[in-house]
Amino acid sequence: MLSVDPVIPGIAAIAPEMIAIRRRIHAHPELAFQEVATSDLVASLLTQWGYEVTRGLGRTGVVGVLREGTGRRRIGLRADMDALPIEEATGLHYASAVPKTMHACGHDGHTAMLLCAARHLAQSRQFSGTLNVIFQPAEESYGGARAMINDGLFDRFPCDAIFGLHNMPGFKTGDMNFCTGPAMASADRVTVVLRGLGGHGALPHLSRDPMPAVGAIILSLQSIVAREIDSQKSAVISVGSVKAGETFNVIPQTAEMKLSVRALDPTVRALLHERIKTLIHAQASAFGVEAEIDYELGYPVLVNHAEPTAFAADVAQTMLGAQRVDTQARPLMGSEDFAYMLEVVPGAYAWIGNGIEGKGSCMVHNPGYDFNDDILAIGASYWVRLTEAYLAE
């Protein structure tokens, strides 16, 4: 069954005001764990609308609680608030006023989208149970979700299910995608320092040059993916940085490498962890240098639970029509710290199309990116319908 208009009339009425709030947040972005003004705004609005507001979880996180009726079920809806250390190049009249900081991933839109839904739900109250709206700091590589959990998020605000939503350029505007099971990759970071013996470039035999080891390691790492990982499973090893030496005729004493390692399966992740360290040490030894490895385990694999994912996808299909909802979307090799929440509470993470051309097509983490305001009311309507369906009498 398809709604005549996917946007709820009450959402449509307040959408212009919520878009203005989104653009206000966009113009004043804040980096991870620095979302003070954003948290102030969120907390003020939620309080104004009748929510019980708690601040300080994960340092700058905000939780709003709204109870209605006698229902015993509890739902959590999560939005992220932090910006990225990127200089904006959009030229928009509401572009970032903060140097080298911008909302290049749409977290301003996610925050405004959830605020829009929260306002409507407070006014309509067409549910019975407990609604927890969770505004999380520091999604971009700093683990704000884990920080909130460590501060007692789900102990203080229990949820029977938790849901997240992210915009996605390259998907049609407002269309939604769902993936059951592993949906986003783990993300680990590896820093390698190779120590040799520096010397004159004309006398390499009197040195222990770390550079041949760097080259061998870069090539050999790909053999792990090609020959040691099940071809039916995904893994990525990317060498993002190599730093060594300063000039032409000096063999460097040390070389530093930085790697990004991703997988969609915890067992594959563990295998990569073991084999990368073994290979690097072996290659270093073969070239007569030493390797120091700092292997930082980052975000885990994001795994969507079957029942909540099917439930959320059904809500989206009822709202948008089956033709606009992909219930078997392919996993993404990007990562998300919502994965930590899904390790504690059953739930689902979905994507909403930001557009395939024009203003919504620029990929995230790009200086030219901007959240497509055309999807704000659609996403907010999804949050409302999801809440009302999950907390039905």
C-alpha positions, 0 to 999 in steps of 0.5 A: 500500500502506498501513501498518496504523499509520502510526506505527512501533512504536519511534517510538510507544514514545519519543514521550511522551519526545519530546513532553516535550522539545518542551514543554521547548523550547516553555517556553524559546524563543530568537530567531534566532541566540540558540538556545544552550540549544536547540542545547546540548540538541540536540547533547547528545542527538545525541552521546548517541545516537552521532552525530558532532556539529558545532556553530557552522554559522550561529552556532548551527546543529547537524549530526549525522552517522550512517553505517551500512553501505557505501552511498554515498548521503547524505541531509539532513533539516532542522529549524528551531529559532528562536522569534518575538518574540510574547507567548504567550497560550495559558495552557498549563502549558508556555507560554513563560517568556520575555517577548515570545518564543514558539514561534508557528510550531512550530519546537519541534515540528519540532526534537523531531520530527527528534530523535525520528526521529534517536534511532530511526534510531540504534537501528534502523540499517535503512539503508546510507549517510550520514544528516545531521540538520541543526538550523538557526537563524534561519529567521524572516526572518534567513536561518539556512539561508544562514548555514549554507551560507556556513559550508560546510554542504554542503561539509563534509556533502555531501547527494545530497538534502535534505528539509524538513517544516513543520506547517500548521494548516488541514490535517487532523491528520497528512495530508501535502501536496507541491507540485512546482516553485515551492511557496513565494514569494520575500519582499522588503522595501521601505522608502520614505522620501518627503521633501517640505517641512513646513508649516502645515496651513492653508497647504498651498500653501507646503509639499510634502506627501508624503501625497498621494504616499503615497496615490497610491503605495498605489493605483498599486502594485496596478496592477502586479499587476493589469495588468503581471503575467501573470494566470496567475502570482501576486504580492502587494504589501502596504503594511504600514506608513505613518508620518508626522506627529505632529499635526492641523495640521502637514504632515509633512516626511517619510513612511515606507512599508514594503512586503512583496513576494512572487512565485512566479516569479523573472522575476515577482520581477525585474519587481516589483523594477523596476516598484515602484521606477520607479512610486514615483519617478514618483509622488513626482516627480508630487507634487513630493517625493523618494523614497529606496528601500531594496529588500531582496531576501529569501528566494528562491522555494522550488522543489521538485525533481521527482524528490525530491518524487515520491520523498518523496510516494511514501513518505508515500502508502505510510505514510498511504494515498493519501487522506491525501496531496495530491501536487498541493498549491497553492503558498503565498505564505508564504516559507521560507529552506529555499529557499536549501538547495534552490538548492544541493542537490536536494530537497523541502519538504512540509507536515504537517497540524496540524489543522482544528479544536481545538488544532491549528487556530490559525494560525502566528504567532499568540499562541494557536498551539501545535504539535499533539503528535498529529503528532509521531510521524507526522512522525518516522515519515515521517522514518524511512521516508524515510531508510530508503527513500532509503538502502536497500541 
